[in-house]
Structure formats: structure tokens, C-alpha cells
Amino acid sequence: MKESIERAKVLVESLPYFQEFRHKTVVIKYGGHAMVDEDLKRQFALDVILLNHIGVNVIIVHGGGPQINDLLDRLEIKPNYIQGMRVTDGETMDVVEMVLVGRVNKEIVGLINHNGGRAVGLSGRDGDLVCAQKMHVSVASGDTMEKAPPEIIDLGRVGEVTRINPEVLTTLKQEDFIPVIAPVGVGDDGRAYNINADLVAGSIAGALNAEKLILLTDVEGVKDKEGNLLRSLKVDDLDGLISDGTIAGGMIPKVNCCRDALKQGTRKTYIVDGRLEHAILLEMFTREGVGTEIV
């Protein structure tokens, strides 16, 4: 009986959050260990289904880097990276699209549907959802004797988001489907572009004025120099934390993604440890929350 009472108390505690987020849009970037561990995969699907059933408009954007690398390895195609971004020639782009759209996306959709949800798989090319242009990266010249212009590096079919056309998402929302989006964009020339999943999630959240953007990662969140989790940050804090090295490495693009989403109209953003069981529900429906909130 005591255990049942405790469960009832948890439900009562959650009620205000159910009411607050009903009919609101939440964009979730799904990646990292949560996409690999079988128990976490099922828990993720159940969390998303629960959110959908209580009236939250859930949109999922997923990654798939390890799965892409696995197929490239089997095809004996050596991956090449510049500043952490995959150089994507035509052959690699075919593999990227095959894995993200044809395999990973359908696995996530199947998992949600198998557990009682209603999911639909999309790529950014469907309905011109994610419009893109070629991304160029500039690096400082190696000539240290005199100031030379930066060198422009061609990353191939790596893209950046230029526009989000949310009409297809609006249609799916009206029919109560959960969109699952692979981060492949389309250029003005009709060609596919490989885009960082965090950037796609942030752009979609901004375009829809989402209530929340949640980035699932393999770390607890943003930490200070002593290793303590920073529960809440303001956008104005970010540049200083990057400059002094508190935020470094792969966390920099994630906080910049949150910054851009907030500027575009997202209300709150979160970097959450996807290795935790039911991490999404803990973030949304408990007073303590998990991870780092950026507002």
C-alpha cells in the first residue's frame, strides 16, 4: 500500500506539468548512448508516447554518426573529419542518406509504433522541410610571418540550414502523429546535404517557437571547472564560459545550438544526460529536473 501511495503522489506532483505542457511543442534531439542501449531505446519510446498521449506535440530529430561509421568501415571507405565535421563527398553522402533515412529513422519509427505510438519518419527533403546550403569552413593560414586570408575548406555535401518549412509538421500534428526526422537537408539544386542533427533540431525548435528543446547527450550537462553540474545558465553567460575554457570541445556546438534556438523563438533549452532512465520525463515533470537548462 505504501508503494502505491508514493506512486499516487508522483502523479499528483506531475499534474501541473501535464497541464503546463499540453498543446505545447517539444523538440527532442535523440542521439548518443540512448540510441544504442536496448533498455534506453525502449524507455525513450515509452517517454515519447506518454508525452504524446497527454497532449504534448513531440518532434524528434535523430543522429546516427556511429551507425554511419560502421557502414563506411564495412565498405572500406575511410571517414575524414575537419574541425569535428565529416567531409562528405558524393559516395559518403549516399551512405549517410542510406543509414540515416533508410535504417536509423525507420528503426526509431518502428520502435515507437511497436510500443503503441503513432510515428512517421521524415527526412529534411520531405516537403522541403529543411532547406540547406553548402557549408564552408575557414581555417587560419599556416603562414605565421604575415597575416594571410583564412583558407576556405570544402567539406563536400555538408550543409547548414537556411530555412525550415514546417507545413508537413503542422499536418502531422493535426493528425496526432509523432514526426521522426533524419537530419538530411535539401539545397536549391535539389541535392541532399548532411547537416549536424543538433543544428537541425535547434532550427526546427526555433521555427515552431517550441516550448522546449532537449538535447540528449552522453554527459550530465554543462559542468564548471571543478566538475560540478551547472543546473541553469543564461545565454549571456555562455561566451565567458567558452572563453575561460569551462565550456570546451563538443559541448561548444551544443550550447551554441541552444543559443541560436532561443534567439529564434524557443522558450527554454536543455542539455540532458540520455544515459539516465526516463531522462526526458525527469526533466519535464519533476521539480529538480536533470541536466543543464539554458534560458
Secondary structure per residue as TSV (DSSP state, phi and psi in degrees):
chain	resnum	aa	ss	phi	psi
A	1	M	-	360.0	-42.0
A	2	K	H	-59.6	-41.3
A	3	E	H	-64.3	-38.8
A	4	S	H	-65.2	-38.9
A	5	I	H	-64.1	-41.1
A	6	E	H	-62.3	-39.8
A	7	R	H	-63.4	-40.6
A	8	A	H	-63.3	-39.8
A	9	K	H	-63.1	-38.2
A	10	V	H	-62.8	-41.7
A	11	L	H	-64.6	-42.4
A	12	V	H	-63.8	-41.0
A	13	E	H	-61.9	-32.4
A	14	S	H	-79.5	-20.2
A	15	L	H	-53.5	-47.5
A	16	P	H	-59.0	-34.0
A	17	Y	H	-71.7	-38.7
A	18	F	H	-56.7	-45.4
A	19	Q	H	-67.6	-39.0
A	20	E	H	-65.9	-39.7
A	21	F	H	-97.7	-1.5
A	22	R	T	-61.2	131.1
A	23	H	T	70.2	9.8
A	24	K	-	-96.2	156.7
A	25	T	E	-97.8	130.6
A	26	V	E	-125.2	122.1
A	27	V	E	-102.0	127.9
A	28	I	E	-117.9	123.5
A	29	K	E	-90.1	117.0
A	30	Y	E	-103.2	117.9
A	31	G	-	-165.1	-176.2
A	32	G	G	72.6	-151.5
A	33	H	G	-62.4	-27.5
A	34	A	G	-63.8	-19.3
A	35	M	G	-91.0	-6.0
A	36	V	T	-111.0	-47.2
A	37	D	-	-69.0	127.1
A	38	E	H	-63.4	-41.4
A	39	D	H	-64.7	-43.6
A	40	L	H	-66.3	-34.8
A	41	K	H	-62.1	-44.5
A	42	R	H	-68.5	-40.1
A	43	Q	H	-63.3	-38.6
A	44	F	H	-60.1	-46.3
A	45	A	H	-60.2	-43.7
A	46	L	H	-65.9	-39.2
A	47	D	H	-60.7	-45.3
A	48	V	H	-64.9	-41.2
A	49	I	H	-63.7	-42.1
A	50	L	H	-61.1	-46.8
A	51	L	H	-57.8	-43.7
A	52	N	H	-63.2	-40.5
A	53	H	H	-68.5	-27.5
A	54	I	T	-92.1	7.9
A	55	G	T	99.8	8.3
A	56	V	-	-81.3	134.1
A	57	N	E	-85.1	97.4
A	58	V	E	-94.6	132.9
A	59	I	E	-127.7	129.0
A	60	I	E	-110.3	131.2
A	61	V	E	-118.9	128.2
A	62	H	E	-116.7	156.5
A	63	G	-	-96.4	-155.0
A	64	G	-	162.7	25.7
A	65	G	H	-55.2	-50.3
A	66	P	H	-60.4	-37.9
A	67	Q	H	-67.0	-36.8
A	68	I	H	-65.1	-45.4
A	69	N	H	-61.9	-36.3
A	70	D	H	-62.7	-45.1
A	71	L	H	-70.7	-39.0
A	72	L	H	-59.1	-39.8
A	73	D	H	-64.2	-42.9
A	74	R	H	-67.0	-30.2
A	75	L	T	-87.9	2.1
A	76	E	T	59.5	40.2
A	77	I	-	-107.3	115.3
A	78	K	-	-79.1	122.8
A	79	P	-	-71.3	148.3
A	80	N	-	-130.1	132.9
A	81	Y	E	-123.5	142.8
A	82	I	E	-130.2	121.8
A	83	Q	T	51.8	40.6
A	84	G	T	79.8	0.6
A	85	M	E	-108.9	138.4
A	86	R	E	-72.5	124.0
A	87	V	-	-72.1	124.2
A	88	T	B	-121.6	94.3
A	89	D	-	-80.4	-178.6
A	90	G	H	-59.2	-41.9
A	91	E	H	-66.1	-42.8
A	92	T	H	-66.8	-37.2
A	93	M	H	-61.9	-38.2
A	94	D	H	-60.1	-41.7
A	95	V	H	-67.5	-44.1
A	96	V	H	-56.1	-49.1
A	97	E	H	-67.8	-39.1
A	98	M	H	-60.4	-45.0
A	99	V	H	-73.7	-51.4
A	100	L	I	-67.1	-48.9
A	101	V	I	-84.8	-42.6
A	102	G	I	-86.1	-22.2
A	103	R	I	-118.7	-65.9
A	104	V	I	-60.4	-47.3
A	105	N	H	-57.7	-45.4
A	106	K	H	-70.4	-31.1
A	107	E	H	-63.4	-43.6
A	108	I	H	-66.0	-45.1
A	109	V	H	-59.1	-46.0
A	110	G	H	-62.6	-38.4
A	111	L	H	-64.3	-43.9
A	112	I	H	-65.7	-46.2
A	113	N	H	-65.9	-37.5
A	114	H	H	-63.6	-29.5
A	115	N	T	-95.6	12.5
A	116	G	T	104.5	4.2
A	117	G	-	-91.8	-178.4
A	118	R	-	-131.1	94.6
A	119	A	E	-113.2	151.4
A	120	V	E	-131.1	131.1
A	121	G	E	-89.2	137.9
A	122	L	E	-137.6	158.9
A	123	S	E	-116.9	169.9
A	124	G	T	-64.5	-12.5
A	125	R	T	-80.2	-21.6
A	126	D	G	-71.5	122.2
A	127	G	G	62.7	22.8
A	128	D	G	50.1	41.4
A	129	L	-	-60.0	-48.1
A	130	V	E	-118.5	104.6
A	131	C	E	-87.9	141.6
A	132	A	E	-140.1	164.9
A	133	Q	E	-136.7	161.1
A	134	K	E	-61.9	135.6
A	135	M	E	-96.6	135.5
A	136	H	E	-117.0	143.9
A	137	V	E	-116.1	131.5
A	138	S	E	-104.5	137.3
A	139	V	E	-125.8	150.3
A	140	A	-	-62.1	144.5
A	141	S	-	-66.2	148.6
A	142	G	S	-75.3	-9.0
A	143	D	-	-79.1	108.5
A	144	T	-	-91.2	-8.5
A	145	M	S	-78.0	-33.2
A	146	E	S	-142.0	154.8
A	147	K	-	-75.4	112.4
A	148	A	-	-109.0	153.6
A	149	P	-	-62.5	149.8
A	150	P	-	-63.2	151.7
A	151	E	E	-86.9	133.1
A	152	I	E	-90.5	123.7
A	153	I	E	-101.2	130.2
A	154	D	E	-89.5	116.4
A	155	L	E	-92.5	6.5
A	156	G	E	77.2	-129.4
A	157	R	E	-91.9	37.4
A	158	V	E	-88.2	131.2
A	159	G	E	-121.2	169.2
A	160	E	E	-128.8	149.7
A	161	V	E	-72.1	131.7
A	162	T	E	-107.7	-29.6
A	163	R	E	-162.6	145.4
A	164	I	E	-112.4	127.9
A	165	N	-	-107.7	97.9
A	166	P	T	-85.2	8.6
A	167	E	H	-56.5	-42.2
A	168	V	H	-65.6	-34.2
A	169	L	H	-69.4	-36.7
A	170	T	H	-63.2	-41.9
A	171	T	H	-63.2	-44.6
A	172	L	H	-64.4	-37.8
A	173	K	H	-61.2	-41.8
A	174	Q	H	-62.2	-29.4
A	175	E	T	-97.2	6.9
A	176	D	T	65.2	35.5
A	177	F	-	-95.1	154.7
A	178	I	E	-100.5	112.5
A	179	P	E	-75.7	135.0
A	180	V	E	-120.5	115.5
A	181	I	E	-114.1	126.8
A	182	A	E	-85.9	136.3
A	183	P	S	-80.6	60.6
A	184	V	E	-116.2	120.9
A	185	G	E	-100.9	174.2
A	186	V	E	-125.9	133.5
A	187	G	-	-88.5	173.4
A	188	D	T	-61.5	-23.7
A	189	D	T	-87.3	3.2
A	190	G	S	83.2	-0.6
A	191	R	-	-82.4	151.3
A	192	A	E	-81.5	146.8
A	193	Y	E	-130.2	138.6
A	194	N	E	-83.9	122.3
A	195	I	-	-125.6	141.0
A	196	N	-	-55.9	130.4
A	197	A	H	-64.2	-35.0
A	198	D	H	-59.9	-43.0
A	199	L	H	-66.1	-39.8
A	200	V	H	-64.3	-45.6
A	201	A	H	-60.1	-44.2
A	202	G	H	-63.9	-40.5
A	203	S	H	-67.0	-41.1
A	204	I	H	-66.5	-42.5
A	205	A	H	-60.2	-42.5
A	206	G	H	-66.0	-43.3
A	207	A	H	-64.3	-30.5
A	208	L	T	-96.6	4.2
A	209	N	T	49.7	49.9
A	210	A	-	-62.5	149.8
A	211	E	S	-69.1	-39.6
A	212	K	E	-142.6	144.9
A	213	L	E	-118.6	122.9
A	214	I	E	-117.8	120.4
A	215	L	E	-102.5	113.0
A	216	L	E	-82.8	127.4
A	217	T	E	-131.2	-175.4
A	218	D	S	-106.2	22.5
A	219	V	S	-132.1	164.6
A	220	E	S	-65.7	-29.7
A	221	G	S	149.9	-157.7
A	222	V	-	-82.3	132.0
A	223	K	B	-118.0	154.5
A	224	D	-	-81.4	-177.9
A	225	K	T	-67.9	-18.0
A	226	E	T	-90.5	0.1
A	227	G	S	88.0	10.8
A	228	N	-	-86.9	138.8
A	229	L	B	-68.3	130.7
A	230	L	-	-91.2	109.8
A	231	R	-	-70.3	-35.5
A	232	S	E	-145.2	136.8
A	233	L	E	-133.5	152.4
A	234	K	-	-103.8	152.6
A	235	V	H	-53.1	-37.6
A	236	D	H	-64.8	-18.6
A	237	D	H	-79.8	-21.0
A	238	L	H	-65.7	-46.2
A	239	D	H	-60.4	-41.5
A	240	G	H	-65.3	-39.5
A	241	L	H	-69.8	-31.3
A	242	I	H	-72.4	-42.6
A	243	S	H	-62.6	-38.6
A	244	D	T	-89.7	4.4
A	245	G	T	86.7	0.8
A	246	T	S	-63.8	-44.3
A	247	I	S	-100.9	120.9
A	248	A	-	-147.0	171.3
A	249	G	T	58.8	-135.9
A	250	G	T	-69.3	-12.0
A	251	M	H	-75.9	-23.8
A	252	I	H	-61.2	-51.8
A	253	P	H	-62.9	-27.8
A	254	K	H	-70.4	-44.5
A	255	V	H	-69.9	-32.7
A	256	N	H	-67.7	-34.5
A	257	C	H	-61.7	-43.9
A	258	C	H	-62.8	-42.5
A	259	R	H	-58.3	-48.5
A	260	D	H	-64.4	-40.2
A	261	A	H	-63.4	-40.3
A	262	L	H	-64.8	-41.0
A	263	K	H	-63.4	-32.6
A	264	Q	H	-83.6	-9.6
A	265	G	T	129.1	-1.7
A	266	T	-	-70.7	140.3
A	267	R	S	-77.7	-47.8
A	268	K	E	-142.7	151.0
A	269	T	E	-130.0	152.8
A	270	Y	E	-141.2	139.9
A	271	I	E	-111.2	116.0
A	272	V	E	-126.7	144.3
A	273	D	E	-76.5	105.0
A	274	G	T	-72.5	-5.5
A	275	R	T	-79.4	-13.4
A	276	L	S	-77.3	140.9
A	277	E	T	-64.3	131.5
A	278	H	T	54.3	42.5
A	279	A	H	-58.3	-37.7
A	280	I	H	-65.1	-45.5
A	281	L	H	-66.1	-38.7
A	282	L	H	-61.6	-38.0
A	283	E	H	-71.3	-39.6
A	284	M	H	-87.8	-30.7
A	285	F	H	-121.4	18.0
A	286	T	S	-126.8	153.3
A	287	R	S	-65.3	-37.9
A	288	E	S	-74.3	-40.1
A	289	G	-	68.3	179.8
A	290	V	-	-138.3	160.2
A	291	G	S	76.4	-161.2
A	292	T	E	-115.0	128.3
A	293	E	E	-94.6	132.2
A	294	I	E	-121.0	122.4
A	295	V	-	-129.8	360.0
